[in-house]
Amino acid sequence: MLGKLQKRGDNEEMRGPPTPLRSQSDPANPNRSYDILIIGGGINGAGIARDAAGRGLRVLLVEQGDLAGATSSASSKLIHGGLRYLEHGELRLVREALAEREALLTIAPHIIWPLTFVLPHDAALRPAWMLRTGLFLYDHLAPRSRLSGSRGLDLARDPAGKPLKPVFRRGFAYADCWVEDSRLVVLNALDAAERGAAIRTRCRFVSARPEGGGWTATIQPDGGSPEIVQARVLVNAAGPWVDRVLREGMGRNGRNHLKLVKGSHIVVPRLYAGEQAYILQNPDRRIVFVIPYEGRFTLIGTTDLPFEDDPAHAAISADETAYLCEAVNRFLARPVRPADVVWSYAGVRPLYDNAAAHPSATTRDYVFDIEAGEGRPPVLSVFGGKITTYRHLAEHAFERLRPFLPGLAGPWTAHAPLPGGDMPGADFDAFLARVQAERPWLPPGLARRLARAYGTRVERLFGGAKRLDDLGEDFGAGLTEREVTYLIETEWARTPEDILWRRSKLGLHGGPALRGRVVEYLTTKSAPTAVSRPPSPACG
Ligand SMILES: Cc1cc2nc3c(=O)[nH]c(=O)nc-3n(C[C@H](O)[C@H](O)[C@H](O)COP(=O)(O)OP(=O)(O)OC[C@H]3O[C@@H](n4cnc5c(N)ncnc54)[C@H](O)[C@@H]3O)c2cc1C
């Protein structure tokens, strides 16, 4: 039986080794002068950093905590067109998001894969013709080659109807994609670093002032002294803190552009067999997703609540847990109770404030704000956006910044695999079969997890390992010393939370015992032996 595992909130930042794990200076850039300074290591900042580095720009990204430490690890983890947004007339967003599904599936087939959604029809909520029309648009708004189209389901006969109450006899199935959200961020940062960007985690942007036609900025590494850097262009991708960066870091007194909307998820022991997810309609016209999660679990979310506190402290409330359980219990035969919840997380959507009356109706599209001129160098702020649209958002950002970056190279990210995603034909199953055939000593579950997490980079993780023991101590749940070292050396991991909840979800499987062992290991392991090679000469 599963015990209570950690919840976000009581597993917050337990520090790992206090020593800086990477050089805080930038030997490749001793003058600390960049083309572009990016504030925020969520998906938008990391995506823009990757795009910029690939265009040959000198890039510095600063992230005050861990990569994906805020909203970008608290999503529903879907690369989706957003069927629901059609109701709000967000055709542009849906079209762009649908097209991105196919692009992202191809460049990161290890961490992104197709997921079938089952939509049970509830005649009291939306008529069948409306659902059919929405799905028709969904099928046809953007070209589709790797994902199947929608279809009607006889839930009385189809296996997908089995977990549902018998009253739901009709339904629809359509495809979207799953994404390992925090790994997507890390892989974008890694690719940026390998293309020459300086990625500095645990380093806060403090302020910037115009000087000599560019920006002079102060950044503050954790536990270090403030540093001064120069950049021609600033990109403010601080997510829920975008307004705060403008106000406190740049002295802007304009109106707030953001509407913060909290969303929470619960995780319970697996509710049903089968790999399909469900999209459940709620009487308040919202929808709730029920998704197979990490093999043994089911993920349920999300909520939509106005939020005005510090985004760093978003946490699920008892009312939200009850709301999510009720939503599931209207449809699934097997009831879920708040006591079943083994983990939960909450995040804050940094939505652009389009003055919608209800949080669910606030636009999910992104908006750029560019300020420049009259002696002021450019600053581009990103409001809103989805994980799904991050790659395209970065391309759009450079279209807008082109006038300020003469000679800027063109877009390139649509077909370039992310680290580990360079598998022939983007065929993950064939790749996994190869990993298993080459290493018959790997337990199948571990082989699959590592192949999913690292893709072709798994070769670097294994090094010359010839047997399981070569991967070092197993700390629990299949997390080996070799993997921890790889995460520290290559993926900016510093704390147990970085390793157990963002680079992986092993915290869910290993519980407090695993965390205790990782804490012990990170505390006793001296940093120089744990870390030998930064991925680029320029990572903080
Ligand atoms: C509940 C929920 C479910 C969602 N589900 C989905 C989904 O299924 N699919 C989808 O496509 N999208 C989804 N989204 C939306 C998506 O998660 C967000 O739009 C996206 O993660 C925002 O990324 P970001 O980079 O703008 O912000 P963030 O991820 O919050 O990153 C901003 C970063 O800036 C850093 N920062 C702030 N101030 C400073 C400073 N002064 N110095 C240095 N760093 C700073 C922060 O620490 C933070 O890490 C969901 C969102 C929520 C909340």
The ligand as a Tripos MOL2 file, in Angstrom:
@<TRIPOS>MOLECULE
LIG
   53    58     1     0     0
SMALL
NO_CHARGES

@<TRIPOS>ATOM
      1 C1         -1.9780   24.0760  -13.7100 C.3       1 LIG1
      2 C2         -1.3680   24.3600  -15.0310 C.ar      1 LIG1
      3 C3         -1.5200   23.4610  -16.0740 C.ar      1 LIG1
      4 C4         -0.9580   23.7330  -17.3080 C.ar      1 LIG1
      5 N1         -1.0300   22.7870  -18.2670 N.ar      1 LIG1
      6 C5         -0.4400   22.9950  -19.4580 C.ar      1 LIG1
      7 C6         -0.4350   21.9620  -20.4350 C.ar      1 LIG1
      8 O1         -0.8970   20.8440  -20.2040 O.2       1 LIG1
      9 N2          0.1300   22.2390  -21.6320 N.ar      1 LIG1
     10 C7          0.6850   23.4440  -21.9170 C.ar      1 LIG1
     11 O2          1.1340   23.6240  -23.0430 O.2       1 LIG1
     12 N3          0.7290   24.4370  -20.9930 N.ar      1 LIG1
     13 C8          0.1920   24.2300  -19.7670 C.ar      1 LIG1
     14 N4          0.2470   25.1870  -18.8030 N.ar      1 LIG1
     15 C9          0.8640   26.4770  -19.1230 C.3       1 LIG1
     16 C10         2.3760   26.4220  -19.0020 C.3       1 LIG1
     17 O3          2.7700   25.6180  -17.9300 O.3       1 LIG1
     18 C11         2.9360   27.8300  -18.8170 C.3       1 LIG1
     19 O4          2.4110   28.6990  -19.7580 O.3       1 LIG1
     20 C12         4.4470   27.8540  -18.9530 C.3       1 LIG1
     21 O5          5.0300   26.8790  -18.1250 O.3       1 LIG1
     22 C13         4.9870   29.2160  -18.5890 C.3       1 LIG1
     23 O6          6.3760   29.1750  -18.7430 O.3       1 LIG1
     24 P1          7.2580   30.4310  -18.4320 P.3       1 LIG1
     25 O7          8.6380   30.1120  -18.8460 O.co2     1 LIG1
     26 O8          6.6380   31.6550  -19.0170 O.co2     1 LIG1
     27 O9          7.1400   30.6210  -16.8360 O.3       1 LIG1
     28 P2          7.8480   29.8140  -15.6620 P.3       1 LIG1
     29 O10         7.9360   28.3840  -15.9080 O.co2     1 LIG1
     30 O11         7.1720   30.2250  -14.3890 O.co2     1 LIG1
     31 O12         9.3290   30.3640  -15.6800 O.3       1 LIG1
     32 C14         9.6610   31.6750  -15.2570 C.3       1 LIG1
     33 C15        10.9620   31.5670  -14.4910 C.3       1 LIG1
     34 O13        11.4590   32.8710  -14.2450 O.3       1 LIG1
     35 C16        12.1870   32.8080  -13.0350 C.3       1 LIG1
     36 N5         12.3720   34.1560  -12.5190 N.ar      1 LIG1
     37 C17        11.4130   35.0000  -12.0900 C.ar      1 LIG1
     38 N6         11.9730   36.1570  -11.6820 N.ar      1 LIG1
     39 C18        13.3120   36.0340  -11.8670 C.ar      1 LIG1
     40 C19        14.4190   36.8930  -11.6140 C.ar      1 LIG1
     41 N7         14.2880   38.1170  -11.0890 N.pl3     1 LIG1
     42 N8         15.6650   36.4380  -11.9120 N.ar      1 LIG1
     43 C20        15.8420   35.1780  -12.4420 C.ar      1 LIG1
     44 N9         14.8180   34.3320  -12.6710 N.ar      1 LIG1
     45 C21        13.5720   34.7610  -12.4000 C.ar      1 LIG1
     46 C22        11.3170   31.9310  -12.1600 C.3       1 LIG1
     47 O14        12.0430   31.3670  -11.0840 O.3       1 LIG1
     48 C23        10.7980   30.9010  -13.1300 C.3       1 LIG1
     49 O15        11.5270   29.6920  -13.1080 O.3       1 LIG1
     50 C24        -0.2630   24.9420  -17.5280 C.ar      1 LIG1
     51 C25        -0.1020   25.8420  -16.4830 C.ar      1 LIG1
     52 C26        -0.6160   25.5370  -15.2370 C.ar      1 LIG1
     53 C27        -0.3710   26.4630  -14.0880 C.3       1 LIG1
@<TRIPOS>BOND
     1     1     2 1
     2     2     3 ar
     3     2    52 ar
     4     3     4 ar
     5     4     5 ar
     6     4    50 ar
     7     5     6 ar
     8     6     7 ar
     9     6    13 1
    10     7     8 2
    11     7     9 ar
    12     9    10 ar
    13    10    11 2
    14    10    12 ar
    15    12    13 ar
    16    13    14 ar
    17    14    15 1
    18    14    50 ar
    19    15    16 1
    20    16    17 1
    21    16    18 1
    22    18    19 1
    23    18    20 1
    24    20    21 1
    25    20    22 1
    26    22    23 1
    27    23    24 1
    28    24    25 2
    29    24    26 1
    30    24    27 1
    31    27    28 1
    32    28    29 2
    33    28    30 1
    34    28    31 1
    35    31    32 1
    36    32    33 1
    37    33    34 1
    38    33    48 1
    39    34    35 1
    40    35    36 1
    41    35    46 1
    42    36    37 ar
    43    36    45 ar
    44    37    38 ar
    45    38    39 ar
    46    39    40 ar
    47    39    45 ar
    48    40    41 1
    49    40    42 ar
    50    42    43 ar
    51    43    44 ar
    52    44    45 ar
    53    46    47 1
    54    46    48 1
    55    48    49 1
    56    50    51 ar
    57    51    52 ar
    58    52    53 1
@<TRIPOS>SUBSTRUCTURE
     1 LIG1         1 GROUP 0 **** ****
